[in-house]
Amino acid sequence: MTYLELFNVRGKTALVTGARKGIGFAIASALAEHGANLIVVSSQQTPNDELSKIAADNGVSYTTFSCDFRSRQETLELIEKVKDFTIDILINNAGLANRAEALDHNDDLWDQTIEIDLTAPFILSREIGKGMAKRGYGKIIFIASMWTFLGGKNVISYTAAKTALAGLTRGLSNELLPMGITVNAIAPGFIETDITQNIRKDTERVNWITGRIPKGRWGQPSDLAGAALFLSAPASDYVSGVVLAVDGGFLAN
């Protein structure tokens, strides 16, 4: 294999959850530009004109499915819908951050967040991983968070789910890597997306966070694309069980 081929995903099929916008959209776009066929899934997923054009311009297929990952039944139905696809790359990106102080964080908020951020990614990885294991090849990637490493504030269920994703990454890697499947996670830093919009309304907190980021700015969804491509491509065949922070240096500061 030449070095140019290390990042070649042409002909592979990637399923990306939460791909309608933000980080999921950026990752799906990068994979399509590098030749991967796309299956994109979101709770309100409809064909995205921009993503559809990127796929068409790069000669790859583009398929959309809608799935509300709060519903276990819809998650299982999605697996049935995609069973005839050969999925080589699974990007578990869809996520939810319910905000409330811990003592007011009720059971419904907890259950929703854990179902979307932890249980659905596990079920998708388990079921799609079966096909990968039969073929002896696959790439499973979870989207973790800074709260995988830190406690957060007023997002206790999100912190619990994202912390658990690190354990899920390591545990699945131990079992699946001998079958030819790498399992890794990306932990985005403070990225300008919908999930951080409430934080970004707090000027004092924004200034504190920005001051701690050596890069000197908040991240954009596109900042995650390179890491996702690396973990989706042959370049990372000897990398597994890793939670890769893409945070502008935040954790090191």
Secondary structure, 3 states (H helix, E strand, C coil): CCHHHHHCCCCCEEEEECCCCHHHHHHHHHHHHCCCEEEEEECCCCCCHHHHHHHHHCCCCEEEEECCCCCHHHHHHHHHHCCCCCCCEEEECCCCCCCECHHHCCHHHHHHHHHHHHHHHHHHHHHHHHHHHHHCCEEEEEECCHHHCCCCCCEHHHHHHHHHHHHHHHHHHHHHHHHCEEEEEEEECCECCHHHCCHHHCHHHHHHHHHHCCCCCCECHHHHHHHHHHHHCHHHCCCCCCEEEECCCHHHC
